[in-house]
Amino acid sequence: MLNKKLLIQNALVVNEGKSFKGSVLIENDIIIDIFDSDEKNFYSIDNIDIIDGSNKVLIPGIIDDQVHFREPGLSYKADIYTESKAAIAGGITSYMEMPNTNPQTTSQTELEKKYKLASEKSLANYSFYLGATNTNIDELLKTNLNNVCGIKVFMGSSTGNMLVDDINTLTDIFSKSKALIAVHCEDESIIKSNTIKYKQIYGEDVPIEMHPKIRSEEACYSSSKFAVELAKKYNTRLHILHLSTSKELELFSNKLPVEEKRITAEVCVHHLWFDENDYKKHKTKIKWNPAVKSSNDRKKLFEALKNNTLDVIATDHAPHTEDEKNNTYFKAPSGGPLVQHSLVAMLEFYHKGEISLEQIVEKMSHAPAKMFSIKNRGFIRKNYKADLVLLDLDSKWEVNKKNILYKCNWSPFEAYLFKSKVLYTIVNGNIVYNKGVFFEQNKGERLIFDRD
């Protein structure tokens, strides 16, 4: 049987801080050659498929280190198949999924059940976090560092109520775990105090505009500071998820490359895109934990992303049904869908001159691969897995119910006119998305990590 070969020709290749007009040759699931277009105009190889990348942009597949795909147990909102399909359409070729499902992924047994589900259903590559509780330290310490992305600790309650608030448990986790620990940081006592305060003013009809006052800067900073202190004390590999305030930035450094940092931090697309002025229009559709905060916070987060204080861009994709979201403040759950639109949203900032293509690729592809030590992914390199995305930066399209792929069938970007479009998504050398058409016979693979 002949090997399968694919050539992407004459694209603008954006990779490792450089852009050049070039071509990429794939054999089966591996990149076997990368060359300038002037160097070779064609490959005289039998059994080869060719994609013309002229006037298009080729980047490594996006790696999203924080998603909630809701399976098992909450699949009326979303599931691994539907959300991985939406991710593929958005240029995300690998994702890391969170443990607040039903049952919660807090044991090695439940973790492996999720991996089995993904092997049968996921169109993108995948990894799953093992969730911490106040009582499962023994399960956490069994984690295989080479085939599990990390441990998730909710140091602030969110959807799923997996709050870890016992100081002895947190000390055990931070002192004993060799795995990367990813944390949701919001101080629960401060949130409860703020909730009481605003209920005294508004009763049960608290306006959504109070969300960043209840889940406040102080709540975020207090929890993040505590996590950083623990990590420094025990030399823990700590990753703080979805930073939302400018004040928290003082806890992090840009003095080391991401692969050498012991403490890293992430920003999500919605905290770069929205601010508190958007609550009036979008209401609970943009209710996230941590909350979207001030325009100054948004500005400072963007600056910190570009100066390498913040290391990666993720989505925190967390779907709920539209009926659930269209509710009063306390009844509407936090979270929203983003994987289909995260890359094109970041490309809007490129079109405005606020970030370069090279920086987008660094923060959405290279940095996650380096930070998690993902084996042979996240770059356009010879002998690396062929996870690639071909973009048209001049193809406008409007987000609407007909083209939204999330199972929940809504988006905070509805009616927005994006300037860029994902044309092709290639996973492990297979074209899985081609201009709106999916090829689903090949499923994604479990991510492997190069860790000592």
C-alpha positions as CSV (number, residue, x, y, z in Angstrom):
1,M,0.0,0.0,0.0
2,L,1.3,3.4,-1.0
3,N,2.0,6.0,1.6
4,K,-0.4,9.0,1.7
5,K,1.2,12.3,0.9
6,L,-0.2,15.8,1.0
7,L,1.5,19.0,-0.2
8,I,0.4,22.5,0.8
9,Q,2.0,24.8,-1.7
10,N,2.9,28.5,-1.9
11,A,1.3,29.7,1.4
12,L,2.6,32.3,3.8
13,V,4.0,30.0,6.5
14,V,3.9,31.6,9.9
15,N,6.1,29.6,12.4
16,E,8.6,30.2,15.2
17,G,8.6,34.0,14.9
18,K,9.0,34.1,11.1
19,S,6.8,34.3,8.0
20,F,7.9,33.2,4.6
21,K,6.3,32.0,1.4
22,G,6.7,28.3,1.4
23,S,5.4,24.8,1.1
24,V,4.9,21.9,3.5
25,L,5.0,18.2,2.5
26,I,3.2,15.7,4.7
27,E,3.6,11.9,4.6
28,N,0.9,10.0,6.5
29,D,0.8,11.9,9.8
30,I,4.2,13.6,9.8
31,I,5.7,16.7,8.3
32,I,8.6,15.5,6.2
33,D,9.7,18.7,4.4
34,I,9.4,22.5,4.6
35,F,10.8,24.7,1.9
36,D,10.7,28.1,0.4
37,S,8.5,28.3,-2.7
38,D,11.4,29.6,-4.8
39,E,13.4,26.5,-3.8
40,K,11.0,23.9,-5.3
41,N,8.0,24.6,-7.4
42,F,6.5,21.1,-7.2
43,Y,7.1,17.5,-6.1
44,S,7.1,14.9,-8.7
45,I,5.7,12.2,-6.5
46,D,2.9,9.8,-7.3
47,N,-0.1,9.5,-5.1
48,I,0.1,13.1,-3.7
49,D,-2.7,15.5,-3.0
50,I,-2.0,19.2,-3.4
51,I,-3.6,22.2,-1.7
52,D,-2.9,25.5,-3.3
53,G,-2.0,27.9,-0.5
54,S,-1.4,30.9,-2.7
55,N,-2.5,34.2,-1.0
56,K,-3.3,32.1,2.1
57,V,-1.7,31.7,5.6
58,L,-0.5,28.4,7.0
59,I,0.0,28.1,10.7
60,P,0.4,25.2,13.2
61,G,-2.8,23.9,14.7
62,I,-4.1,25.8,17.7
63,I,-3.8,24.1,21.1
64,D,-6.4,25.1,23.6
65,D,-5.4,24.2,27.2
66,Q,-8.8,24.9,28.8
67,V,-12.2,23.6,27.5
68,H,-15.3,22.1,29.0
69,F,-17.0,19.7,26.6
70,R,-19.6,18.6,29.2
71,E,-19.4,14.8,28.5
72,P,-20.3,12.6,30.4
73,G,-23.4,13.6,32.2
74,L,-24.1,17.1,30.8
75,S,-24.4,16.3,27.1
76,Y,-27.6,18.2,26.6
77,K,-25.3,21.3,26.7
78,A,-22.4,19.9,24.6
79,D,-20.5,16.7,24.0
80,I,-17.1,15.6,22.8
81,Y,-18.1,15.1,19.2
82,T,-20.0,18.4,18.7
83,E,-17.5,20.6,20.5
84,S,-14.5,19.0,18.9
85,K,-16.2,19.5,15.5
86,A,-16.7,23.2,16.3
87,A,-13.1,23.4,17.5
88,I,-11.8,21.9,14.2
89,A,-13.8,24.5,12.3
90,G,-12.1,27.1,14.4
91,G,-8.6,25.8,13.7
92,I,-8.1,24.1,17.1
93,T,-6.4,20.8,16.5
94,S,-5.7,19.8,20.1
95,Y,-7.5,20.6,23.4
96,M,-7.3,19.9,27.1
97,E,-10.6,19.3,28.8
98,M,-11.7,20.0,32.4
99,P,-13.0,17.5,35.1
100,N,-16.3,19.2,36.2
101,T,-18.5,16.7,34.3
102,N,-21.0,14.2,35.8
103,P,-19.5,12.1,37.2
104,Q,-16.6,14.3,38.0
105,T,-13.3,13.2,36.7
106,T,-11.7,12.8,40.1
107,S,-10.4,9.2,39.8
108,Q,-8.1,7.5,37.4
109,T,-11.0,5.2,36.5
110,E,-13.2,8.1,35.4
111,L,-10.3,9.7,33.7
112,E,-9.6,6.7,31.5
113,K,-13.3,6.5,30.7
114,K,-13.1,10.0,29.2
115,Y,-10.1,9.0,27.1
116,K,-12.0,6.1,25.7
117,L,-14.9,8.3,24.8
118,A,-12.6,10.8,23.1
119,S,-10.9,8.0,21.1
120,E,-14.3,7.1,19.6
121,K,-15.7,10.6,19.1
122,S,-13.2,13.4,19.0
123,L,-12.2,14.9,15.7
124,A,-9.3,16.8,17.4
125,N,-6.4,15.6,19.5
126,Y,-7.2,15.5,23.2
127,S,-6.0,15.4,26.8
128,F,-8.0,15.5,30.1
129,Y,-7.2,17.0,33.5
130,L,-7.7,14.9,36.6
131,G,-9.8,17.0,39.1
132,A,-8.7,17.6,42.7
133,T,-11.1,17.4,45.6
134,N,-10.5,17.8,49.3
135,T,-10.2,14.0,49.7
136,N,-8.6,12.5,46.6
137,I,-4.8,13.1,47.0
138,D,-4.0,9.4,46.5
139,E,-5.7,9.4,43.0
140,L,-3.9,12.6,42.1
141,L,-0.5,11.1,42.9
142,K,-1.2,8.2,40.5
143,T,-1.3,10.5,37.5
144,N,0.9,9.5,34.6
145,L,2.9,12.6,33.7
146,N,3.5,11.4,30.1
147,N,-0.1,10.9,29.0
148,V,-2.2,13.3,31.2
149,C,-2.0,17.1,30.8
150,G,-2.3,17.9,34.5
151,I,-4.3,18.3,37.6
152,K,-7.1,20.8,37.9
153,V,-7.7,22.6,41.2
154,F,-10.7,24.9,41.7
155,M,-9.5,27.3,44.3
156,G,-12.8,29.1,43.8
157,S,-16.1,27.4,43.1
158,S,-17.5,27.5,39.6
159,T,-19.8,25.3,37.6
160,G,-19.6,21.8,39.1
161,N,-18.9,22.8,42.7
162,M,-15.4,21.2,43.0
163,L,-14.1,23.8,45.4
164,V,-10.8,22.7,47.1
165,D,-10.6,24.9,50.2
166,D,-8.9,22.8,52.8
167,I,-5.4,24.3,53.5
168,N,-4.0,20.9,54.4
169,T,-5.2,19.4,51.2
170,L,-3.8,22.3,49.1
171,T,-0.5,21.9,50.9
172,D,-0.4,18.2,50.2
173,I,-1.2,18.8,46.5
174,F,1.3,21.5,46.0
175,S,4.1,19.8,48.0
176,K,3.6,16.2,46.6
177,S,2.4,16.4,43.1
178,K,4.9,16.2,40.2
179,A,2.2,17.0,37.7
180,L,1.4,20.4,36.3
181,I,-1.3,22.0,38.5
182,A,-3.8,24.2,36.7
183,V,-5.8,26.4,39.0
184,H,-9.0,28.4,38.9
185,C,-8.3,31.3,41.4
186,E,-11.1,33.2,43.1
187,D,-11.4,33.6,46.9
188,E,-14.7,32.1,47.9
189,S,-15.0,34.0,51.2
190,I,-14.6,37.3,49.4
191,I,-17.2,36.3,46.8
192,K,-19.7,35.3,49.5
193,S,-19.2,38.5,51.4
194,N,-19.7,40.6,48.2
195,T,-22.8,38.5,47.3
196,I,-24.4,39.4,50.7
197,K,-23.5,43.0,50.2
198,Y,-25.2,43.3,46.8
199,K,-28.2,41.2,47.8
200,Q,-28.8,43.7,50.6
201,I,-28.9,46.4,47.9
202,Y,-30.8,44.7,45.1
203,G,-32.4,41.6,46.6
204,E,-32.5,38.7,44.2
205,D,-32.5,41.1,41.2
206,V,-28.8,41.9,41.2
207,P,-27.9,43.4,37.8
208,I,-25.4,41.5,35.7
209,E,-23.3,44.6,35.7
210,M,-22.4,43.8,39.4
211,H,-20.8,40.5,38.4
212,P,-17.2,41.9,38.3
213,K,-18.0,43.6,41.7
214,I,-19.1,40.3,43.3
215,R,-16.4,38.2,41.7
216,S,-14.0,41.1,42.3
217,E,-10.4,42.0,41.6
218,E,-9.7,41.4,45.3
219,A,-11.2,37.9,45.1
220,C,-9.0,37.0,42.1
221,Y,-5.8,38.5,43.5
222,S,-6.1,37.0,46.9
223,S,-6.5,33.5,45.5
224,S,-3.9,33.8,42.8
225,K,-1.4,35.3,45.3
226,F,-2.0,32.3,47.6
227,A,-1.5,29.8,44.8
228,V,1.7,31.5,43.7
229,E,3.0,31.5,47.3
230,L,2.4,27.8,47.7
231,A,4.0,27.1,44.3
232,K,7.1,29.1,45.2
233,K,7.3,27.4,48.6
234,Y,7.2,23.9,47.2
235,N,8.6,24.5,43.7
236,T,5.4,23.3,42.2
237,R,4.7,23.5,38.4
238,L,1.8,25.9,38.6
239,H,-0.4,27.2,35.8
240,I,-3.0,29.8,36.6
241,L,-6.0,29.8,34.3
242,H,-8.0,32.7,32.8
243,L,-6.3,35.8,34.4
244,S,-8.9,38.7,34.4
245,T,-7.3,41.6,36.4
246,S,-4.4,43.9,35.9
247,K,-3.5,43.6,39.6
248,E,-2.7,39.9,39.3
249,L,-0.1,40.6,36.7
250,E,2.4,41.6,39.4
251,L,2.5,38.0,40.5
252,F,4.1,36.9,37.3
253,S,7.4,37.4,35.4
254,N,8.5,37.7,31.8
255,K,12.2,37.2,32.5
256,L,12.3,33.5,31.4
257,P,11.1,31.8,28.3
258,V,7.9,29.9,28.8
259,E,9.5,26.5,28.8
260,E,11.7,27.4,31.7
261,K,9.0,29.0,33.9
262,R,7.7,27.1,36.9
263,I,4.8,29.4,37.2
264,T,2.8,30.3,34.1
265,A,-0.4,32.2,33.4
266,E,-3.1,32.2,30.8
267,V,-5.5,34.8,29.4
268,C,-8.8,33.9,27.6
269,V,-10.2,35.4,24.4
270,H,-13.2,36.8,26.2
271,H,-11.1,38.8,28.7
272,L,-9.2,40.3,25.8
273,W,-12.4,41.1,23.8
274,F,-15.0,42.2,26.2
275,D,-15.1,44.6,29.2
276,E,-17.7,45.7,31.7
277,N,-19.2,48.1,29.2
278,D,-20.4,45.1,27.2
279,Y,-22.7,43.8,29.9
280,K,-25.5,46.2,28.9
281,K,-25.6,44.6,25.4
282,H,-24.8,41.0,26.0
283,K,-26.1,40.6,29.6
284,T,-25.6,37.0,31.0
285,K,-24.3,35.8,27.7
286,I,-20.9,37.2,28.8
287,K,-21.2,36.0,32.4
288,W,-18.0,34.1,33.0
289,N,-16.0,33.1,36.1
290,P,-13.7,34.9,36.6
291,A,-15.8,37.9,35.5
292,V,-15.1,40.1,32.5
293,K,-13.9,43.3,34.2
294,S,-12.8,46.9,33.4
295,S,-11.5,48.3,30.1
296,N,-8.3,49.0,31.9
297,D,-8.0,45.4,32.9
298,R,-8.6,44.3,29.3
299,K,-5.9,46.7,28.1
300,K,-3.3,45.6,30.7
301,L,-4.0,41.9,30.0
302,F,-3.4,42.5,26.3
303,E,-0.1,44.4,27.0
304,A,1.0,41.6,29.4
305,L,0.3,39.0,26.7
306,K,2.5,40.8,24.2
307,N,5.4,41.3,26.7
308,N,5.3,37.6,27.7
309,T,4.1,38.1,31.3
310,L,1.1,36.1,30.2
311,D,2.0,32.9,28.4
312,V,-0.9,31.5,26.4
313,I,-4.3,32.3,25.0
314,A,-7.1,29.8,25.7
315,T,-10.9,29.8,25.5
316,D,-12.4,28.3,28.7
317,H,-15.1,27.1,26.3
318,A,-18.0,26.3,28.6
319,P,-21.4,25.9,26.9
320,H,-24.8,26.2,28.5
321,T,-28.1,26.2,26.7
322,E,-29.5,29.5,25.6
323,D,-32.5,29.0,28.0
324,E,-30.1,28.5,30.9
325,K,-28.2,31.7,30.0
326,N,-31.2,33.8,29.4
327,N,-32.0,34.1,33.1
328,T,-31.6,36.4,36.1
329,Y,-28.1,37.0,37.5
330,F,-28.1,34.3,40.2
331,K,-29.9,31.7,38.0
332,A,-27.8,32.1,34.9
333,P,-24.8,29.8,34.9
334,S,-21.3,31.1,34.1
335,G,-19.5,30.2,30.9
336,G,-20.0,30.4,27.2
337,P,-18.9,28.7,23.9
338,L,-15.8,30.0,22.1
339,V,-13.7,27.3,20.4
340,Q,-15.1,27.9,16.9
341,H,-14.4,31.6,17.0
342,S,-11.3,32.1,19.2
343,L,-8.7,32.1,16.4
344,V,-10.7,34.4,14.1
345,A,-11.4,36.7,17.0
346,M,-7.6,37.0,17.7
347,L,-7.1,37.7,13.9
348,E,-9.4,40.7,14.3
349,F,-6.8,42.2,16.6
350,Y,-4.2,41.4,13.9
351,H,-6.3,43.3,11.3
352,K,-6.4,46.3,13.7
353,G,-2.6,46.3,14.0
354,E,-2.7,45.3,17.7
355,I,-0.9,42.0,17.5
356,S,1.2,40.2,14.8
357,L,0.5,36.9,13.2
358,E,3.7,35.6,14.7
359,Q,2.6,36.6,18.2
360,I,-0.8,34.9,17.7
361,V,0.9,31.7,16.7
362,E,3.3,31.9,19.6
363,K,0.6,32.3,22.2
364,M,-2.0,29.8,20.7
365,S,0.3,27.1,19.3
366,H,3.9,27.2,20.3
367,A,3.6,28.3,23.9
368,P,1.0,25.7,24.9
369,A,3.2,23.0,23.3
370,K,6.3,24.2,25.2
371,M,4.5,24.9,28.5
372,F,2.9,21.4,28.7
373,S,5.9,19.7,27.0
374,I,3.6,18.2,24.3
375,K,5.5,15.7,22.2
376,N,6.0,16.7,18.6
377,R,3.1,19.2,18.2
378,G,2.6,22.9,18.1
379,F,5.1,23.8,15.4
380,I,5.7,23.4,11.7
381,R,8.8,21.3,11.9
382,K,10.2,18.2,10.2
383,N,9.2,15.0,11.9
384,Y,6.5,16.7,13.9
385,K,2.8,15.7,13.7
386,A,1.0,17.4,10.8
387,D,-1.5,19.5,12.7
388,L,-2.0,22.5,10.4
389,V,-4.5,25.3,9.6
390,L,-4.8,27.2,6.3
391,L,-6.4,30.6,6.7
392,D,-7.9,33.2,4.4
393,L,-7.3,36.6,6.0
394,D,-9.6,38.3,3.5
395,S,-12.8,36.4,3.6
396,K,-15.6,38.1,5.6
397,W,-18.4,36.1,7.2
398,E,-21.0,36.8,9.8
399,V,-21.7,34.6,12.8
400,N,-25.3,33.4,12.9
401,K,-27.4,30.4,14.0
402,K,-26.9,28.7,10.6
403,N,-23.1,28.5,10.9
404,I,-22.7,28.0,14.6
405,L,-21.6,24.5,15.3
406,Y,-21.8,24.4,19.1
407,K,-24.5,22.1,20.4
408,C,-25.9,25.0,22.4
409,N,-26.3,26.9,19.1
410,W,-25.5,30.4,20.3
411,S,-22.4,32.6,20.5
412,P,-21.5,35.9,22.1
413,F,-20.2,36.8,18.7
414,E,-23.5,36.5,16.9
415,A,-24.0,39.1,14.2
416,Y,-20.3,40.0,14.3
417,L,-18.6,40.2,10.9
418,F,-15.2,38.5,11.0
419,K,-12.6,39.4,8.4
420,S,-10.8,36.0,8.4
421,K,-11.8,32.4,7.8
422,V,-10.4,29.0,8.5
423,L,-10.3,27.1,5.1
424,Y,-8.6,23.8,6.0
425,T,-7.8,22.1,9.2
426,I,-5.4,19.1,9.1
427,V,-5.1,16.8,12.1
428,N,-2.4,14.1,12.1
429,G,-2.0,14.5,8.3
430,N,-5.7,14.1,7.6
431,I,-7.8,16.8,6.1
432,V,-10.7,16.9,8.6
433,Y,-12.2,20.3,7.6
434,N,-12.3,21.7,4.0
435,K,-14.2,24.9,3.5
436,G,-17.2,23.9,5.6
437,V,-17.1,20.2,4.8
438,F,-16.0,17.7,7.5
439,F,-14.2,14.4,7.0
440,E,-14.8,12.4,10.1
441,Q,-13.5,8.9,9.5
442,N,-10.2,9.7,11.2
443,K,-10.4,10.6,14.9
444,G,-7.9,12.6,16.9
445,E,-5.2,11.1,19.1
446,R,-4.3,11.3,22.8
447,L,-1.7,13.9,23.5
448,I,1.7,12.6,24.7
449,F,4.0,14.7,26.9
450,D,7.8,14.7,27.1
451,R,8.3,15.0,30.8
452,D,11.0,13.6,33.2
